[in-house]
Amino acid sequence: MRRRLPALLALGTVLALGLGLSAEEEYSIPYDQLSPDQAERVRDVMDTATLSTEFEREEVASSVATYDFLLDRLPLTARMVRALGLGKYVIKSVEDEGCLVLDDREGVKVSMYEVYRGEGLRVYYTKGYYQGPLLPKVRGRGVIALKYSQEGDRIATNAKLWFRIDSGIARAMTKVFHPIVLSIVKDKGGVFVVAARQIAGRAAQDPEGLYETLKTSGRFTDEELGEYRSAILAETTANAEGR
């Protein structure tokens, strides 16, 4: 994992599968299954996006069940990442607002709302800002469509991001700032996608070893360690025995 991979506006994501579909078809948003408010916010970003980008398709030895477990518990997943020394960003749940807040400790802070969850597809609406040395403070909103599927003993992740710059100065100078913003998005985007994939891979390679590392770190409660044992450890052990 590159050192600067922590998250810009929770924007993250990954190349379409190359099956002859356009990006819009490949990442079709199920608007009819979103609430009216959610659909309006998502459409507004996608219809007025300053930029959009796709990231390379990635595969890791793991299972959809493990990946779902980690996506469902992103604050816990982020703490696993920190315990393994793979990143320093923090993800916290804000129950009153129904969102997660991600702080990469390098100038990015974003609120992330999961607006759709279906089989192999999750859609997120995000809003937040980036404050760094290369740009004035950039506020914006994003939509992330994350697709993932089981392929043999591996999972493949694909995603696409649409991002709208809302900051007046930055938006007025879009042509000037576009390459810089795109570079930052690619560098910092998709941290939660990457985090879940990294931990899923570690769990598949050495589930007991990962458990012991988490346990000895002292950062996890008995309940959290129990969840790991009953979900990830049990699932990876069963898969190994079934081979």
PALORO-364438 format. One line per 8 residues: their letters; for each residue x, y, z of N, C-alpha, C, CB. Coordinates in steps of 0.2 Angstrom, whole numbers, plus 5000, padded with zeros to 4 digits. Glycine has a CB too. Example, Ala and Ser with C-alpha at 12.3 -4.5 7.8 and 13.67 -1.06 7.14 Angstrom:
<recs>
as	5066 4972 5039 5062 4978 5039 5066 4984 5039 5057 4978 5045; 5064 4989 5035 5068 4995 5036 5064 5000 5039 5070 4997 5029
</recs>
This chain:
<recs>
mrrrlpal	5004 4994 5000 5000 5000 5000 5004 5006 5000 4995 5000 5006; 5003 5011 4996 5007 5017 4995 5006 5021 5002 5006 5021 4989; 5011 5025 5004 5010 5029 5010 5005 5034 5010 5017 5032 5011; 5003 5036 5004 4998 5042 5004 4991 5039 5002 5000 5047 4999; 4990 5033 5003 4983 5030 5001 4977 5032 5005 4984 5023 5001; 4978 5035 5011 4972 5037 5015 4967 5041 5011 4974 5040 5021; 4962 5042 5012 4956 5044 5009 4954 5051 5007 4951 5042 5012; 4953 5053 5001 4951 5060 4999 4943 5059 4999 4954 5063 4993
lalgtvla	4940 5062 5003 4932 5062 5003 4929 5056 5002 4930 5067 4997; 4932 5051 5005 4930 5044 5004 4928 5042 4997 4924 5043 5009; 4932 5045 4993 4930 5045 4986 4933 5038 4983 4932 5051 4982; 4933 5034 4983 4937 5029 4980 4936 5025 4974 4939 5026 4984; 4941 5022 4971 4938 5017 4967 4941 5014 4960 4931 5019 4965; 4938 5010 4956 4942 5005 4953 4939 5004 4946 4941 4999 4957; 4943 5001 4941 4941 5001 4934 4935 4996 4932 4947 4999 4930; 4931 4998 4927 4926 4993 4925 4929 4987 4922 4921 4997 4920
lglglsae	4925 4982 4922 4928 4975 4920 4930 4974 4913 4923 4970 4921; 4928 4979 4908 4930 4979 4902 4926 4974 4898 4938 4977 4901; 4920 4973 4899 4915 4969 4896 4911 4972 4890 4910 4966 4901; 4914 4977 4888 4910 4981 4882 4905 4985 4885 4908 4976 4878; 4904 4987 4891 4899 4991 4894 4902 4998 4895 4896 4988 4900; 4898 5003 4894 4900 5010 4896 4901 5010 4904 4895 5015 4894; 4904 5015 4906 4905 5016 4914 4898 5017 4917 4909 5022 4916; 4893 5021 4913 4887 5022 4916 4883 5015 4917 4883 5027 4912
eeysipyd	4883 5011 4912 4880 5004 4912 4883 5000 4917 4880 5001 4905; 4890 5000 4917 4893 4995 4922 4892 4997 4929 4901 4996 4921; 4891 5004 4931 4890 5006 4937 4883 5009 4938 4895 5011 4939; 4878 5006 4935 4871 5008 4936 4869 5009 4943 4867 5004 4932; 4867 5015 4944 4864 5017 4951 4857 5015 4952 4865 5024 4953; 4855 5011 4956 4848 5009 4957 4844 5014 4961 4847 5002 4961; 4842 5020 4957 4839 5025 4960 4832 5023 4963 4838 5031 4955; 4829 5019 4960 4822 5017 4963 4822 5014 4970 4819 5012 4958
qlspdqae	4828 5012 4972 4829 5009 4978 4832 5013 4983 4833 5002 4978; 4833 5019 4981 4836 5025 4986 4830 5029 4988 4841 5029 4982; 4831 5032 4994 4825 5036 4996 4825 5043 4992 4826 5039 5004; 4820 5046 4991 4820 5052 4987 4825 5057 4989 4813 5056 4988; 4827 5058 4995 4833 5063 4997 4839 5060 4994 4833 5064 5004; 4840 5054 4995 4847 5051 4993 4847 5051 4986 4847 5043 4996; 4842 5049 4982 4842 5049 4975 4844 5056 4972 4835 5047 4972; 4841 5061 4975 4842 5068 4973 4849 5070 4974 4837 5073 4977
rvrdvmdt	4852 5068 4980 4859 5070 4981 4864 5067 4976 4861 5069 4988; 4862 5060 4975 4867 5056 4971 4866 5059 4964 4865 5049 4971; 4860 5060 4961 4859 5063 4954 4863 5070 4954 4852 5064 4953; 4862 5074 4959 4865 5081 4958 4873 5080 4957 4864 5085 4964; 4876 5076 4961 4883 5075 4960 4885 5072 4953 4886 5070 4965; 4881 5067 4951 4883 5064 4945 4881 5068 4939 4879 5057 4944; 4876 5072 4939 4874 5076 4934 4879 5082 4933 4867 5079 4934; 4882 5084 4938 4886 5090 4938 4893 5089 4940 4883 5096 4943
atlstefe	4895 5083 4940 4902 5081 4942 4908 5085 4939 4903 5073 4941; 4912 5087 4943 4918 5091 4940 4923 5086 4937 4922 5094 4946; 4923 5080 4939 4927 5075 4937 4925 5068 4939 4935 5075 4939; 4927 5063 4935 4925 5056 4937 4931 5052 4935 4919 5053 4933; 4932 5046 4939 4938 5042 4938 4937 5035 4940 4944 5045 4942; 4941 5031 4937 4940 5024 4938 4947 5021 4940 4938 5019 4932; 4947 5016 4944 4954 5013 4947 4954 5006 4944 4954 5014 4954; 4961 5004 4944 4962 4997 4942 4958 4992 4946 4969 4996 4942
reevassv	4956 4987 4942 4952 4981 4945 4958 4977 4949 4949 4976 4940; 4956 4975 4955 4960 4972 4960 4957 4965 4962 4962 4976 4966; 4961 4961 4963 4959 4954 4966 4963 4952 4972 4960 4949 4960; 4960 4949 4977 4964 4946 4983 4961 4940 4985 4963 4951 4988; 4965 4935 4987 4963 4929 4990 4958 4930 4996 4969 4924 4991; 4952 4929 4995 4947 4930 5001 4940 4928 4999 4948 4937 5003; 4935 4930 5002 4929 4928 5001 4924 4935 5001 4926 4923 5005; 4918 4934 4998 4914 4940 4999 4911 4940 5006 4908 4939 4994
atydflld	4910 4935 5009 4908 4935 5016 4913 4939 5021 4907 4928 5019; 4919 4938 5020 4924 4942 5024 4924 4949 5022 4931 4939 5023; 4924 4950 5015 4924 4957 5013 4918 4961 5015 4924 4957 5005; 4912 4958 5015 4906 4961 5018 4907 4962 5025 4900 4956 5017; 4910 4958 5029 4911 4959 5036 4915 4965 5037 4914 4953 5039; 4920 4966 5034 4924 4972 5035 4921 4978 5032 4931 4971 5031; 4917 4978 5027 4914 4984 5024 4908 4986 5029 4911 4983 5018; 4905 4981 5033 4900 4983 5037 4903 4986 5044 4896 4976 5039
rlpltarm	4909 4985 5045 4913 4987 5051 4919 4992 5050 4915 4981 5056; 4918 4997 5046 4923 5001 5043 4927 5004 5049 4921 5006 5039; 4924 5006 5054 4928 5009 5060 4933 5004 5063 4924 5012 5065; 4930 4998 5063 4935 4992 5066 4940 4990 5061 4930 4986 5067; 4938 4990 5054 4943 4989 5049 4949 4994 5049 4940 4989 5042; 4947 5000 5050 4952 5005 5050 4957 5004 5056 4949 5012 5050; 4954 5002 5062 4958 5001 5067 4963 4995 5066 4954 5000 5074; 4961 4990 5063 4965 4984 5061 4971 4987 5056 4961 4979 5057
vralglgk	4969 4991 5052 4974 4994 5047 4980 4998 5051 4971 4999 5042; 4977 5001 5056 4982 5005 5061 4986 5000 5065 4979 5010 5065; 4983 4995 5067 4986 4990 5071 4992 4986 5067 4981 4985 5074; 4991 4986 5061 4996 4982 5056 5001 4987 5054 4992 4979 5051; 5000 4993 5055 5005 4998 5053 5004 5000 5045 5012 4996 5054; 4998 4999 5043 4997 5000 5035 4994 5007 5034 4992 4995 5033; 4992 5011 5039 4989 5017 5038 4988 5020 5045 4983 5017 5034; 4986 5027 5045 4985 5030 5051 4978 5034 5051 4991 5035 5052
yviksved	4974 5033 5046 4968 5036 5046 4963 5033 5051 4965 5036 5039; 4958 5037 5052 4953 5035 5057 4946 5036 5054 4953 5040 5064; 4942 5031 5056 4935 5031 5053 4930 5030 5060 4933 5025 5048; 4926 5035 5061 4921 5034 5066 4914 5035 5064 4923 5040 5071; 4910 5031 5068 4903 5031 5066 4899 5037 5070 4900 5024 5069; 4895 5041 5066 4891 5046 5069 4884 5044 5069 4893 5053 5066; 4881 5040 5074 4875 5037 5073 4869 5043 5072 4873 5033 5079; 4870 5048 5075 4864 5053 5075 4863 5056 5068 4866 5059 5079
egclvldd	4869 5056 5064 4869 5058 5057 4868 5052 5052 4875 5062 5055; 4869 5046 5054 4868 5040 5050 4874 5040 5045 4862 5040 5046; 4880 5042 5047 4886 5042 5043 4892 5039 5046 4887 5048 5039; 4897 5038 5042 4904 5037 5045 4908 5044 5043 4907 5031 5042; 4912 5046 5048 4917 5051 5047 4924 5049 5046 4916 5057 5052; 4927 5050 5041 4934 5048 5039 4939 5054 5040 4934 5044 5033; 4944 5053 5044 4949 5058 5044 4956 5055 5043 4949 5061 5051; 4959 5057 5037 4966 5054 5035 4972 5056 5039 4967 5054 5028
regvkvsm	4971 5062 5043 4976 5065 5047 4981 5068 5042 4979 5060 5051; 4979 5069 5036 4984 5073 5031 4980 5078 5027 4987 5068 5026; 4974 5080 5030 4971 5086 5027 4964 5084 5024 4975 5089 5022; 4962 5078 5025 4956 5075 5022 4951 5074 5028 4957 5069 5017; 4945 5076 5027 4940 5074 5032 4933 5074 5028 4939 5080 5038; 4930 5068 5029 4924 5067 5024 4919 5063 5028 4926 5063 5018; 4912 5065 5027 4907 5061 5029 4904 5056 5024 4901 5066 5032; 4903 5050 5026 4902 5045 5021 4895 5042 5022 4907 5040 5020
yevyrgeg	4890 5041 5018 4884 5038 5019 4883 5033 5014 4878 5044 5018; 4882 5027 5016 4880 5021 5012 4873 5022 5010 4882 5014 5016; 4871 5023 5004 4864 5024 5002 4861 5018 4998 4864 5030 4997; 4865 5013 4997 4863 5007 4994 4868 5001 4995 4862 5008 4986; 4864 4996 4997 4868 4989 4998 4864 4984 4995 4870 4988 5005; 4867 4981 4990 4864 4975 4987 4870 4969 4986 4861 4977 4980; 4868 4964 4982 4873 4959 4981 4878 4961 4977 4869 4952 4978; 4884 4962 4980 4890 4963 4976 4890 4971 4974 4890 4959 4970
lrvyytkg	4886 4975 4976 4886 4982 4975 4884 4986 4981 4881 4984 4969; 4888 4991 4982 4887 4996 4987 4888 5003 4984 4892 4995 4993; 4884 5008 4986 4884 5015 4983 4885 5019 4989 4878 5017 4979; 4889 5024 4989 4891 5029 4994 4890 5036 4992 4898 5027 4998; 4887 5040 4996 4887 5047 4995 4892 5050 5000 4880 5050 4995; 4896 5055 4998 4901 5058 5002 4901 5065 5002 4908 5055 5001; 4903 5069 5007 4904 5076 5007 4910 5078 5012 4898 5080 5008; 4914 5082 5010 4919 5084 5015 4924 5089 5011 4923 5078 5017
yyqgpllp	4930 5089 5014 4935 5093 5011 4942 5091 5011 4935 5100 5015; 4947 5094 5007 4954 5092 5007 4957 5099 5008 4956 5089 5001; 4962 5099 5013 4966 5105 5015 4973 5103 5014 4964 5108 5022; 4977 5105 5009 4983 5103 5008 4988 5109 5005 4984 5097 5004; 4994 5107 5004 4999 5112 5002 4998 5114 4995 5006 5110 5003; 4995 5110 4990 4995 5112 4983 4989 5116 4981 4995 5105 4980; 4983 5116 4985 4977 5119 4983 4974 5123 4989 4972 5114 4981; 4970 5128 4987 4966 5131 4992 4961 5125 4995 4962 5137 4990
kvrgrgvi	4958 5127 5001 4953 5122 5004 4948 5120 4998 4950 5124 5010; 4948 5113 4997 4943 5111 4992 4938 5107 4995 4947 5106 4987; 4932 5110 4995 4926 5106 4997 4922 5103 4991 4921 5111 5001; 4919 5097 4993 4916 5094 4987 4912 5088 4990 4921 5091 4983; 4908 5085 4985 4904 5079 4986 4905 5074 4981 4896 5082 4986; 4904 5068 4983 4906 5062 4979 4901 5057 4979 4913 5060 4980; 4901 5053 4974 4897 5046 4974 4902 5041 4972 4891 5047 4968; 4902 5035 4975 4906 5030 4974 4902 5024 4973 4911 5028 4980
alkysqeg	4903 5020 4967 4899 5014 4966 4905 5009 4966 4896 5014 4959; 4904 5004 4971 4909 4999 4972 4905 4992 4971 4911 4999 4980; 4909 4989 4966 4906 4982 4964 4912 4977 4966 4905 4981 4956; 4909 4971 4968 4914 4966 4970 4911 4959 4969 4917 4966 4977; 4915 4954 4968 4912 4947 4966 4917 4942 4968 4910 4947 4959; 4914 4936 4969 4918 4930 4970 4920 4927 4964 4915 4925 4975; 4927 4926 4963 4929 4923 4957 4934 4917 4959 4933 4928 4952; 4932 4911 4960 4935 4906 4962 4937 4907 4970 4942 4905 4959
driatnak	4943 4906 4972 4945 4908 4979 4947 4915 4980 4950 4903 4981; 4945 4919 4975 4947 4926 4976 4941 4931 4975 4952 4928 4970; 4942 4937 4978 4937 4942 4976 4940 4947 4972 4934 4945 4983; 4936 4950 4967 4938 4955 4963 4934 4962 4965 4937 4954 4955; 4937 4967 4965 4934 4974 4967 4935 4978 4961 4937 4977 4973; 4929 4982 4960 4929 4987 4954 4925 4993 4957 4926 4984 4948; 4927 4999 4955 4923 5004 4957 4924 5010 4953 4925 5006 4964; 4920 5015 4954 4920 5021 4950 4918 5027 4955 4916 5021 4944
lwfridsg	4921 5033 4954 4920 5039 4958 4918 5045 4953 4926 5041 4961; 4913 5048 4955 4911 5055 4953 4912 5060 4958 4903 5054 4950; 4915 5065 4956 4916 5070 4961 4915 5077 4959 4924 5070 4963; 4911 5081 4963 4909 5088 4961 4913 5093 4966 4902 5089 4962; 4917 5097 4964 4920 5102 4968 4915 5108 4969 4926 5105 4964; 4914 5109 4976 4909 5115 4978 4913 5121 4980 4905 5112 4983; 4919 5121 4981 4923 5127 4983 4923 5132 4977 4930 5125 4985; 4921 5138 4979 4920 5143 4973 4927 5144 4970 4918 5149 4976
iaramtkv	4932 5145 4973 4939 5147 4970 4941 5141 4966 4944 5149 4975; 4941 5135 4969 4943 5129 4965 4939 5127 4959 4944 5123 4970; 4932 5128 4960 4928 5127 4955 4929 5131 4949 4921 5127 4957; 4930 5138 4951 4931 5143 4945 4937 5142 4941 4931 5150 4948; 4942 5138 4945 4948 5137 4941 4949 5129 4940 4954 5139 4946; 4944 5126 4938 4943 5119 4937 4949 5117 4932 4937 5117 4934; 4950 5121 4926 4954 5119 4921 4961 5119 4924 4954 5123 4915; 4963 5123 4928 4970 5124 4931 4971 5118 4936 4971 5131 4935
fhpivlsi	4965 5117 4941 4966 5113 4946 4964 5105 4945 4962 5115 4952; 4961 5104 4939 4959 5098 4938 4964 5092 4938 4956 5098 4931; 4970 5093 4935 4975 5088 4935 4977 5087 4943 4981 5090 4931; 4978 5092 4946 4980 5091 4953 4975 5087 4958 4982 5098 4956; 4969 5090 4957 4963 5086 4961 4963 5079 4959 4956 5090 4960; 4963 5078 4952 4962 5071 4950 4968 5067 4953 4962 5071 4942; 4974 5069 4953 4980 5066 4956 4979 5064 4963 4986 5070 4955; 4976 5069 4967 4975 5068 4974 4970 5063 4975 4973 5075 4977
vkdkggvf	4964 5063 4971 4959 5059 4972 4961 5051 4970 4953 5060 4967; 4965 5051 4965 4968 5044 4964 4973 5042 4969 4972 5044 4957; 4977 5046 4972 4981 5044 4977 4978 5043 4984 4987 5050 4978; 4973 5047 4986 4970 5046 4992 4963 5043 4992 4969 5053 4995; 4960 5042 4986 4954 5039 4985 4953 5032 4987 4951 5040 4979; 4947 5030 4989 4946 5023 4990 4949 5019 4996 4947 5019 4984; 4951 5023 5001 4954 5020 5006 4950 5015 5010 4956 5025 5012; 4944 5015 5010 4940 5010 5014 4939 5004 5009 4933 5013 5015
vvaarqia	4939 5005 5003 4940 4999 4998 4946 4995 4999 4939 5001 4991; 4952 4999 4999 4958 4996 5000 4959 4993 5006 4964 5001 4999; 4957 4996 5012 4957 4994 5019 4954 4987 5019 4954 4999 5024; 4948 4986 5017 4944 4980 5017 4948 4975 5014 4937 4981 5015; 4950 4976 5008 4954 4971 5003 4960 4969 5007 4955 4974 4997; 4964 4974 5010 4970 4972 5013 4969 4967 5019 4974 4978 5015; 4964 4969 5023 4963 4965 5029 4960 4958 5027 4958 4968 5034; 4956 4958 5022 4953 4952 5019 4959 4947 5017 4948 4953 5014
graaqdpe	4964 4950 5013 4969 4946 5011 4974 4943 5017 4974 4950 5006; 4975 4948 5022 4979 4945 5027 4975 4940 5031 4980 4951 5032; 4969 4940 5032 4965 4935 5035 4965 4929 5031 4958 4938 5036; 4965 4929 5025 4965 4923 5021 4972 4919 5021 4963 4924 5014; 4977 4924 5021 4984 4921 5022 4986 4918 5028 4989 4926 5020; 4984 4921 5034 4986 4919 5040 4980 4921 5045 4993 4921 5042; 4975 4918 5046 4969 4920 5050 4971 4920 5057 4963 4916 5049; 4975 4915 5060 4977 4914 5067 4982 4919 5068 4979 4907 5068
glyetlkt	4987 4920 5064 4992 4925 5065 4989 4932 5065 4997 4925 5059; 4984 4934 5061 4981 4941 5061 4977 4941 5068 4976 4942 5055; 4974 4936 5070 4970 4936 5076 4975 4938 5082 4966 4930 5078; 4981 4934 5082 4985 4935 5088 4988 4942 5088 4991 4930 5087; 4989 4945 5082 4992 4952 5081 4987 4957 5084 4994 4954 5074; 4981 4956 5082 4976 4961 5084 4975 4960 5092 4969 4959 5081; 4975 4954 5094 4974 4953 5102 4980 4956 5106 4974 4945 5103; 4986 4955 5103 4992 4957 5107 4993 4965 5106 4998 4954 5105
sgrftdee	4989 4968 5101 4990 4975 5101 4986 4979 5106 4987 4977 5094; 4982 4976 5110 4978 4979 5115 4973 4984 5113 4983 4982 5120; 4972 4984 5106 4967 4990 5104 4960 4987 5103 4970 4992 5097; 4959 4981 5104 4952 4978 5103 4949 4975 5109 4953 4973 5097; 4942 4976 5109 4939 4973 5115 4938 4965 5114 4932 4976 5116; 4936 4962 5119 4935 4955 5119 4929 4954 5114 4933 4952 5126; 4924 4958 5114 4918 4957 5110 4921 4958 5102 4913 4963 5111; 4925 4963 5101 4927 4963 5094 4932 4957 5092 4931 4970 5093
lgeyrsai	4936 4955 5096 4940 4949 5095 4935 4943 5094 4945 4948 5100; 4930 4943 5098 4925 4937 5097 4922 4938 5090 4920 4937 5103; 4920 4944 5088 4917 4944 5081 4922 4942 5076 4915 4952 5080; 4928 4944 5077 4933 4941 5072 4933 4934 5072 4940 4944 5073; 4933 4931 5078 4934 4923 5078 4928 4920 5075 4935 4921 5085; 4922 4923 5076 4916 4919 5074 4914 4921 5067 4910 4922 5078; 4917 4926 5064 4916 4927 5057 4922 4926 5053 4914 4935 5056; 4927 4930 5053 4932 4929 5048 4936 4923 5050 4937 4935 5049
laettana	4938 4922 5056 4942 4916 5057 4939 4909 5056 4944 4916 5065; 4932 4909 5058 4928 4903 5056 4927 4902 5049 4922 4903 5060; 4926 4907 5045 4925 4907 5038 4931 4905 5034 4922 4913 5035; 4937 4908 5036 4943 4906 5032 4945 4899 5034 4949 4911 5034; 4944 4897 5040 4946 4890 5042 4942 4885 5038 4945 4889 5050; 4935 4886 5038 4931 4882 5034 4933 4881 5027 4924 4884 5035; 4935 4887 5024 4937 4887 5017 4943 4883 5016 4938 4894 5014; 4948 4884 5021 4954 4880 5020 4953 4873 5021 4959 4882 5026
egr	4948 4871 5025 4947 4863 5026 4943 4861 5020 4943 4862 5032; 4940 4865 5016 4936 4863 5011 4940 4862 5004 4930 4867 5009; 4946 4864 5004 4950 4864 4998 4953 4857 4998 4955 4869 4999
</recs>
